[in-house]
Amino acid sequence: MQGVLLTEHGGPEVLAAAEIPEPETTGKVLVELRTAGINRRDALIREGIGPGYRPRLPVILGSDGAGIRRDTGEEVIVLPSLRWGDSQRCASDSFAVLGGGPDGGTYAELVALPEENLYPKPKHLAWAEAGALSLSGLTAYRALFTVGDLRAGQTVVILGAGSGVSLIALQLAVKVGARVAVTSSSQDKLNLAQELGAVAGVDYTQPDWELHLRDEIGEADLVLDSVGSTLQESVMLLRPGGAVLSMGGTGAGGIVDGFDIRTLYLKHKRILGTAMGSPTDFAGFLDMVADGDIDPVIDSVYPLDEVAEAHSQLDANQRFGKIVLSTA
Ligand SMILES: NC(=O)c1ccc[n+]([C@@H]2O[C@H](COP(=O)([O-])OP(=O)(O)OC[C@H]3O[C@@H](n4cnc5c(N)ncnc54)[C@H](OP(=O)(O)O)[C@@H]3O)[C@@H](O)[C@H]2O)c1
């Protein structure tokens, strides 16, 4: 089959499609993939930077995917959480994310997965949309609802308006009737986010952006923070008792400098860590998508043999929505 095997860490140029062996299928279901969404995680593993992103090589990257079950012909999308376990509070010790090895990921024509990782593809979604949905949607759903308990009428600030997780989070939060504000360095992305339902947007490169945003929208119940280095600003945005949903470290390698702990505890604010999600979270997310009024935002679709170009676009941070690989 055609697939992308990561054999060394590096820039986008280390990625290329080639003929590779088909996956081992014992106890698994074979899926003929149509599309595979690209996530920031894939680039972190490609570079091999940071804890959790240096698997034993080679690996087939890719956590998101949609395709056709070879045994039944059913159209499916992939749940990328492997071996979550029984607790809804956190994942088991044997938890893994698809595409981080040793299980082969979705940058390939075929993937073999346990049956419990396959869910019916939402009928209204095109292949590119379905294949781009899983990891970002699962993460956003768990953060906002399972961990953050977001309700109608509450205010949530979502950092990084154009990213995969932030855009689906924006769409989910708007759907339940929350007020959503976003941040971005790009006025175009802020405008597009407001077209998707955000009530306000602020350029985080401006000094005191968090104070300006708080003046505009008031205090937030939740801040979805995928940047990490922004933790102080996120805490300053919260109302007393509010929570930062910490789910990424895009900024400054996830290192937080100069955080004043008193700004947290004196106002009963909380920082809640969250990563990926359980099968229950995924089912809840798909229920929200099934109505047909949430369409994942797709920036661009590349054929599998242009995987290096697709990763270059991700690295350049020039996207509004998901970048997707197509095997068709
Ligand atoms: N916990 C989990 O399970 C989980 C799941 C998925 C992703 N993640 C993590 O979440 C993060 C987001 O991933 P992603 O693929 O959705 O997006 P991403 O490609 O990492 O982009 C995030 C966005 O953050 C914004 N940003 C960057 N530096 C910033 C800063 N200093 N201040 C404010 N905003 C900044 C940028 O927005 P603009 O371009 O608009 O300026 C960028 O587009 C990554 O760190 C990823 O590893 C975690």
The ligand as an ORCA input file, in Angstrom:
! r2SCAN-3c Opt
* xyz 0 1
  N      -4.547     18.054     24.910
  C      -4.864     17.459     23.767
  O      -5.443     16.377     23.721
  C      -4.559     18.157     22.489
  C      -5.220     17.808     21.317
  C      -4.966     18.544     20.176
  C      -4.033     19.565     20.208
  N      -3.374     19.821     21.362
  C      -2.403     20.896     21.441
  O      -3.119     22.094     21.297
  C      -2.343     23.036     20.612
  C      -3.162     23.520     19.461
  O      -3.116     22.610     18.411
  P      -3.787     22.959     17.042
  O      -3.332     21.963     16.040
  O      -5.236     23.117     17.243
  O      -3.224     24.396     16.733
  P      -1.797     25.004     16.358
  O      -1.514     24.736     14.934
  O      -0.763     24.601     17.343
  O      -2.138     26.539     16.436
  C      -2.615     27.149     17.531
  C      -2.817     28.628     17.289
  O      -2.335     29.213     18.465
  C      -2.096     30.553     18.182
  N      -0.906     30.974     18.910
  C       0.355     30.610     18.700
  N       1.158     31.250     19.586
  C       0.343     32.017     20.348
  C       0.540     32.909     21.409
  N       1.772     33.165     21.887
  N      -0.527     33.502     21.968
  C      -1.780     33.247     21.525
  N      -2.030     32.417     20.499
  C      -0.971     31.820     19.925
  C      -1.921     30.744     16.699
  O      -3.030     31.528     16.297
  P      -2.989     32.610     15.125
  O      -2.320     31.976     13.947
  O      -4.432     32.838     14.908
  O      -2.253     33.807     15.625
  C      -2.039     29.317     16.176
  O      -2.750     29.257     14.973
  C      -1.024     22.349     20.261
  O      -0.083     22.682     21.250
  C      -1.381     20.884     20.333
  O      -0.277     20.074     20.647
  C      -3.627     19.159     22.496
*
